[in-house]
Amino acid sequence: MMLYRLAPAVFVLLWSTGWLVAKFAVAHADPLTFMAARHALAAIAFTALCLAAGATWPRSKRAIGHALVSGIFLHGLYLAGVWWAIGQGVPAGLSGIIAGLQPLLTALAAPFLIGERLRPLQKVGIVIGFAGILIAISPQLLDTLEQGLVGLGLPIMVNLVAMFSVTYGTLYQKRHLQQGDLLSIAVLQFVGAFIVTVPLALIFEDLRFDWTGEAIFAMAWSVFGISMGAVGLLLYLIRRGQVSRAASLIYLMPPVVAIEAFFLFGEPLTLPMIVGTAIVVAGVYMVNRTGSSRPPGPLAT
């Protein structure tokens, strides 16, 4: 009973640390290099879990292909964009707020890609959520208009593009991966993410990883605390019949990340960020409260 009550709060805390670990790890490793290693280790860890749990594996090439493709977008391109942007100086709190765009983009694209119809209140929520995102990142957007792609303009745009990647991956998973063992699918998704991340690391980075205790701790936490721990709690919540509640927890990431970044890194909670966050949370709540059947989003950050 105690785990049942604490699981949602622990899930939020674990998942939100993804942005904080990114902020911490970039001092010790190139972000794409770090992500490639993390995807490989997560695939190995999930494989061991599958063997221990007796998970069933997809048998058709089509099912395997769908799992790999979903991993490319859900984990590979998404996390590569987010981590690269943070490595270029985008504040972790701001990146967490931008992540709030994902469920809104999912709701916006769902009617066209998977035939889900939006209720009037959901449409209002989408507009409000987008407004909140624009308010939250308005200082950076104004700098971009004045300076072009100097400073944080390009990293912020890459961070935004990453949201489109995870949105497409979420809808792709809903359309093509309704059946199958979630554990074995997770293995293939991380393999797909590894496949797409390695070439990016080889092209754009020097494959730096300083092997300090801090770097190893960041990697261990990323694999076991986030990729394994957060996913495990999500599966537990779903098994206990809290699917909609688990989905709504993901929408708490932006404010939680902003607050954690304030206390851990001293990142300022600017007025546009505070106001924008409140508006984003309100908009996403309006999109989600009517009982949509959309999936909760990516399994890890």
Secondary structure, 3 states (H helix, E strand, C coil): CHHHHHHHHHHHHHHHHHHHHHHHHCCCECHHHHHHHHHHHHHHHHHHHHHHHCCCCCCCHHHHHHHHHHHHHHHHHHHHHHHHHHHCCCCHHHHHHHHCHHHHHHHHHHHHHCCCCCCHHHHHHHHHHHHHHHHHCHHHHHHHHHHCCCCCHHHHHHHHHHHHHHHHHHHHHHHHCCCCCHHHHHHHHHHHHHHHHHHHHHHHCCCCECCCHHHHHHHHHHHHHHHHHHHHHHHHHHHCCCHHHHHHHHCCHHHHHHHHHHHHHCCCCCHHHHHHHHHHHHHHHHHHCCCCCCCCCCCCC
